[in-house]
Amino acid sequence: MRPETCPWAGFFDPDVQLVRWAHGFWSAGLHHAWGDEPESWLVEAVAFYHRALEAAAQAAREKPQGPGPGGITVEEKPGGGLKIRG
């Protein structure tokens, strides 16, 4: 089944942007982002986002590197940025 909207559109949702911004304080201490009484949905969302990033990083570390079946290749785009395949 084809998605009805662009999967990247979610990144423009204000709540998603808040979660991604707050996650930037993960190392320094999340209290810097949300103070002493954070909303529970934000706490859960940041923790979920962190676990998802860690799982993706672990999966990438376990994949074979380089071209070939199941490998990961990273190419620089002409206009800047990276293209990751694999």
Secondary structure by P-SEA (a helix, b strand, c coil): cccccccccccccaaaaaaaaaaccccccccccccccccaaaaaaaaaaaaaaaaaaaaaaaccccccccbbbbbbcccbbbbbcc
